[in-house]
Amino acid sequence: MKTDNRPWYWIPVLNFASGLPYAIIISVSVIMYKNLGINNKDIGIYTSLLYLPWVIKPLWSPFIDLYSTKRKWFLSMQLLISLAFLIVGLTIPLSNFFVISLAVFWVAAFASASNDVASDGFYMLALEKDQQSFFLGIRSTFYRLSMLTGNGLIVVIAGYLEQEYGDKQKAWSYTMVVVGLIMTVITIYNYFSTPKTETKIVETKTESVPSKSFGAVFATFFQKKQIGLVLAFILLFRLGESQLLKMLTPFLIDPIAAGGMGLTTQDVGVIYGTFGVISLTVGGILGGIVISRDGLGKWMLPMILAMHLPIIGFILLSHFHPGSVFYIYATVIAEQFGYGFGFAAFMMYLIYVADGESKTSHYSIATGFMALGMMLPGMLSGFIQEYLGYGNFFIWVFLATIPGLILSRFLIFPADFGKKSEQE
């Protein structure tokens, strides 16, 4: 008997719980370390290394796929993440905070990557395929919305506390404690809101405990059609974005004399936490709707272009340094809308790649390669930016989007993949 899983109740918050830790570990840590005196090169290297758990998560994802339920996994991992952020907040006042906080962030990153695997698997098990495509926009929007909460609301809180106390260490210490408490509340909500129908689904399947070995799960992924081209596309699609994300905040915060825009921490949080949130939400929902209506084939190219063309705005900002904040807002609005709209196509393609047996593990492998494509260029971004300067760096970032665009034109997949069936 089919149970109503009430996806509107749990999909938004469950994906918020995946995005917020990622935002804090990968993005907000950049702002924090920048404000606490760490240089761009070290920021680029060490915060990019925090991607590693997402890169190697396929090594342990089969265990999540084969043992216990996805629900138990993501709830326990979210609790561990909550504790990790509380500990980071307590370590910031220490003299060796950089090393200690990085170590705790690593623990949180491994828990967050495991939470992603379990949440992705739960999503694909609990929903029908046409529901997956419909809720893809909602899912990716709330994931990205949580990242903007980190880059917006959390950064605004940190900026306010910096001004209130005149002590950046104290401000960021309190901010991380607040993040830990927010994650605790989210974990409690997910405990009560997520359905337990996964257990029923498993019990009704004779193959509920897969007989495949650990190695066989990996082997079947690398036997997929066009796998060489698929991996090249996954690795290169975010080549430009991986570098942009690491150096965008330093660009906005650095003084104009250093080539930046001279904004305060609070300014950055307000920009991303207001119009950035709205434009991302609209873009993400629209992306899911058009794929559900027309299928992935029709929208793949327009969505990729929508995601990458807004980089031109940062090229213009870095060369002309307009005095009005209006231009910064306009660029962020375009970038966030394009990201929300365009990234839905990439995630839908990853669902296509993972489709079939062991879909949770295969999706994890695909996103692991995606994380590798984010980590390696991100590690070099600080060196490239300091060598080229911000103006030429953004030109390089824009050029780095071209290989992924070219490869996308050679991918073979059903044009109507993700399209809602006419009977529905």
N, C-alpha and C positions, 0 to 999 in steps of 0.2 A: 504494500500500500504506500502510495507516494505521500510524503509529508510536505506541507508548505514550509519552506525554509525561511520565509520572510527576509529575502536578501537585502531589502532596503534598511533593515534594522542593524545588520552586522557588516555588510560589505564596506560602507564608508569608514567606520571606526577601525575595523580590522586592518584595512590598508593604510589608515592614518598611523596605526601602530607599527607598520613596516617602514613608513617613510620618515617619521620623526627621529628615530634613532639614527637612521642613515644621514639625515640632514645634520644632526648634531655632530656625529662622528666625522663626516666627510666635509661638510660645508662650514658649519658654525665654528668648528675647531680652528679653521683657517682664520676667521675673524678674531677669535679669542687669542690665538697665538700671535697674530699680528699686533693686537693691542697690548699684549704682554711682552713685546719687544723681540720676538723671533723674526729673523730675516726671511725674505722671499724664497731663497734657495732651500733653506731648511724646511720651511712650510711646504714647498712643493714636493720635496723628497718624502718627508716623514708622514704627512697627512695622506699622500698618495699610497704609501705602504699600508695604510689602514684599509685600502681596498682589498688586500690580499685574502681575507676570509671569504669575501664574495667570489674571488677568483677560484679558490680551491674548495669551495663548498660542495662541488660534485663528488669529492672524495668521501664525504660522509652523508651526502643526501640519500643514498640507497638505504641507509639505516633508518632514516626518517620515513622513507617510503615503505619499508618492510616491517617496522616494529612500532607497536602502540598506535595511537590515532594521531592525526595531524593536529587535532584540537588540543590534546594534552601537550604536544610538543610546543605549539606556539604560545600557549598560556605560561608554561614554565620558562620559556626563553624570554618572554616579556617581563616576567618577574625578575629574572637575572639582570636584564637591561636596566630596570628601575634601580636596583641596588648599585649597579656599576656607576650610573650617573651621580647618585648620592655620594659615592666614594670619591669620584673626580672632584666634586665640589669641596670635599674636605681636604684634598691634597693640594689644591691651587695655592694656598698661603705658604706652602713649604718651599724651601730654597731650591730643591731639586724637582720642582713640580713638573717640569717639561718631560722628564724621563718617566716619572711615576704616572702622570696623567696619560701619556701615550700607552703605557702598559695596560692601564685599566680600560682605555678606549679599545685596545685590542681585544680584551675579554668581551666587552660590549659588542664589538664588531662581529666576533664569532657567534655570539648569541643572536645578534640581529640577522646575520646571514642564515642561521638555522631557522629563525622565525619566518624569514622570507620563503624558505623551502616549504615549510609546513603550511604557511598561509596560501601559497600558490597551489599546493596540492589540494588543500581543502576547498579552494575556489573551484578547481576543475572537477572535483568529485561531487560537490554539493549542487552544482548547477548543470542544466542541460546546455548543449553547445550554442543554441541561439540565445540563451540567457547570458552565456559567457561573452558573446560579441556585444550584446546590448549593454551589459554592465561594465564592459571594458573601459568605456569613457569615464563612467563614474569611479571605477576602481583606480584608474591612472590619475584621475583628477584629485581624488582624496589622498592618494599617495604623494602627488606633487604638492597638494595643498598643505600636507603636513610638513613637507620640506620648506614651504614658504612660511609656515608658522614658525619653524626654526629660524629661517633667515629673516623673518619679519618680526613677529611678536616677541620671540625669545631675544633677538638682538636688540629690539626696542627696550625691553626690560633691562638688558645688560647696559645699554647706553644711558638709560635713566639712572641706574644705580651708580654708574661711573660719575655722573654729574652730581648725584646726591651725596656720595661719600668722598669723592675726589681720590678714590683708591681703586684702581682697576682690578687688582687681585681680589679684594673683598667683593667687588661688584660681580666678577665672573664666578667666584666661589658661591655666592648666593644664587646666581642664575642657574648654575648646574644643579644645585639642590632643588630648585623649583622644577627643573626639567625631570628630575628623578621622581618627584611627587606627582607630576602630570602623568608620567608613564605608569605609575602605580594605579592611579584612578582609571586610566584607559584599560589596564589589565583586568581590573575588577569588572568594568563594564563588559569587556569581551567574554569574561567568564559567564556572565548571566545572559548575554545576547546571542552568542553563537549557538547554532543548533547542534544537537547530538545525533543527528540523522546519519552522520558519517558511519557510526557504528552499525546502524541498520543496513546501510548500503553494503558494508563489508560483509556482514553476516549473511546477506542474501546471495552472495556470489560464491560459487564453489571454488573459484581461483583466488579467494580473498587473501590467502597467504601465498605470494608468488614463489614459484619453484626456481626462478632464475637466480643464478649466482651473482655475487657482487660484480665480477668481471663481465658477465654476460650483459648486464644492464648497460655498461659502458660500450661494449662491443656493438650492440644494436644501434646505439646513437651514431657511431662512426660508419655505419653501413647505410645511412640514409642517402637518398638521392641528392646529387649535387653537393655533397658534404664539404668538399674543398672550397667551392665557391661560397657556400653558406657560412662557413667559418671565417673566410676572408671578409665577407660583408659584415658579420657581427663584430669582428675585431676593428674594422675600419670605419664603420658607420658613425661612431662617436669620437673620431680622432680629433676633430676640431673642438667639439663640446668639452671633451675631457680636459683640454688645456684652458679653455675659456673659463670653466667653473673654478679652477684653482686660482686664477689671476684676476678674476673680475672684481672680487671684493677688495684685494689690495689696490687695484686701479681706482676704485671709487673712494677709498679712504686716503690713499697717498696724496700729499699736497701737490698743487699744480706745478710747483717748481720741480717736482720729481716726475712729472708727466701724468699725475693722477687728477682726480676731480675734486679733491679736498673736502669730502663729506665727513660728517661725524658718524660714529657708530649708530646713533639714534636715527640719523637721516637715512642710512642704508636700510635699517629695519622698517622704517615708515614706508619707504618707496616700495619695497618688496611685499610688505604686509598689507597694503591697501589696493592700489590699482593692479599691482602684480597678481594678487590673489584673485581678483575679479576676472582679469583677462585670462588667467590660466584655467579657471573654472569653466568659463564659457568655451574656451578652445578645446578643453578635454572632453566636455560633454558633447560638443558638436562633432568631434572626431569619432567618438563611439557611435553616435547616431548615423553619420553618413556611411560608416563601414557596415553597420547593421542594415542599412537601407539598400546600399549598392554593391557591397562586397569590397574586399581589399584591393582587387586589381585596378579598379577605376581610380582609387584615391592614393595609391602608393606614391607616385611621383609628386602630385600636388602637395601631399603632406610632408614629404621630405624637404621640398623647397620652402614650405612655410616654416619649417623648423630651423633651417639654416640661413635663409636670406636676412633675417634680422641682425645677424652679426655685422652687417654693413653699418648699422646704427652705431655700434661701438667703435668701428673704424673712424666714423665721422666725429664722435665725441672725443676720441683720443687725439685727433689732429686739430680740431678747432676749439675745444674746451669752451663751449658756450657758457655764458654767465648765468643764464636762466635755468632753473631746475626743471622747467617744462620739457626740455629736450631729453633730459635723463629719464623723466617719467615716460615720455613717448617711446623711447628706445626699450625700456623695461616692459612696457605694455605690449609692444610688438613681439619682443623676445619671448615673453611668457605665454602669450596667445599662441604663437607659432609652436612653442614647445608642447603645450597642452594638446594642440590639434595634431601636430606631426608625430609625436612620440607614440600616440595610440596605434599608428600603422606599424611601427617597429615592434611593439609588444604583441600585436595581433599576428605578425609574421613569426615571432618566437613561439607563439601558441601553435601555429601551423607546423613549425619544425619539430616541436615536442609531441605532436599528436601521435597516438598509437599506444602500445603497451609501455609501461613504466614512464608514463607521461610526466609524473612529478620529478623523477630523476633526470629525464631528458630535458625538461624545462630548466632544471637547476644547472645542468651542464651548459646549456645555451646561455643562460644568464651569467654563468661563471666566465665564459669567454667574453661576454660583454663587459664584465668587470675588469678583466685583463686588458681589454681595449681602452678602459678608462684609467687604469693604474699606471701603465708604462708611460704613455705620453704625459700624464699628470706629473710624474716624477721629474720629467725634464722641463716642465713648463716654467719653473722659476729661473732656470739657467737660460732658457730661450728668451724669456721676457727681459731679463737683465742685459742680455747681449743685444737684443733688437730694440729695446725701448717699447713702451706701450703701443705707440702708433703702428709701428711695423709688426709688432707681435699680433695685433688683431687682424692685420692683413694676412699673416701667415695662418692664423686660425681659420679664416674664411677659406683659404686655398686648401687647407687640410680636410675640408668637408667634401671635396670633389671626388676622391677615390670611392667613397661609400656610395655617392650618387651614381657614379658610372656602374659599379657592381650591381646596384639594385635593378638595372635594366636587363640583366642577364638571369635573374632569378626566375624559376619556374614554379608557379603555384596556381591553384584554381582561382580564377578571377572573382568568383562569387564566394570565396572563403570568408566566413564571418557574416554572410548575408542572412537576414532573418527569413525563415521559410514563409512562403505565401499563405500556408494554412494557419499560421499563428495569428 
